[in-house]
Amino acid sequence: METRIAIIAIIVEKPESVEKLNALLHEYAEYIIGRMGIPYRERRISIISIAIDAPHNTISALSGKIGRLPGINAKTVYSNLGGNA
C-alpha cells in the first residue's frame, strides 16, 4: 500500500488532554517514526512533533482525531515523496 511521510505539529494548551493524546499516539504507534516533545514552561504549553510514515487516510485520521481534542491544535505537513509499506 502506498504510504506518505509527514510531520504532525501539535501544540498542547490544556495538559488535561495529554492522556487522550498519548492514547491516540499509542493506537497509531506502528506508523510513527519518531516523536519529539518540548515543554515551553514560560508559556505553559507543550510543542510536539510526530514523524509518521503511513497511508494518507491514516495520517489524516490521526491528525483529525488529535485536532478534536480540547486544548490541542494540530497541523500536518506532507513530504512530496511517496513510498511503499
ChimeraX attribute file (.defattr): number of C-alpha atoms within 10 A of each C-alpha:
attribute: neighborCount
match mode: 1-to-1
recipient: residues
	/A:1	7
	/A:2	11
	/A:3	19
	/A:4	20
	/A:5	21
	/A:6	21
	/A:7	21
	/A:8	20
	/A:9	17
	/A:10	21
	/A:11	19
	/A:12	21
	/A:13	17
	/A:14	14
	/A:15	14
	/A:16	11
	/A:17	15
	/A:18	17
	/A:19	10
	/A:20	14
	/A:21	19
	/A:22	12
	/A:23	11
	/A:24	15
	/A:25	17
	/A:26	12
	/A:27	11
	/A:28	15
	/A:29	12
	/A:30	11
	/A:31	19
	/A:32	18
	/A:33	14
	/A:34	12
	/A:35	13
	/A:36	10
	/A:37	12
	/A:38	11
	/A:39	13
	/A:40	10
	/A:41	8
	/A:42	6
	/A:43	8
	/A:44	11
	/A:45	17
	/A:46	18
	/A:47	15
	/A:48	16
	/A:49	18
	/A:50	17
	/A:51	18
	/A:52	23
	/A:53	24
	/A:54	24
	/A:55	18
	/A:56	15
	/A:57	11
	/A:58	16
	/A:59	24
	/A:60	15
	/A:61	11
	/A:62	17
	/A:63	20
	/A:64	15
	/A:65	14
	/A:66	23
	/A:67	17
	/A:68	11
	/A:69	16
	/A:70	15
	/A:71	16
	/A:72	19
	/A:73	17
	/A:74	19
	/A:75	15
	/A:76	17
	/A:77	11
	/A:78	15
	/A:79	10
	/A:80	8
	/A:81	9
	/A:82	15
	/A:83	12
	/A:84	10
	/A:85	11
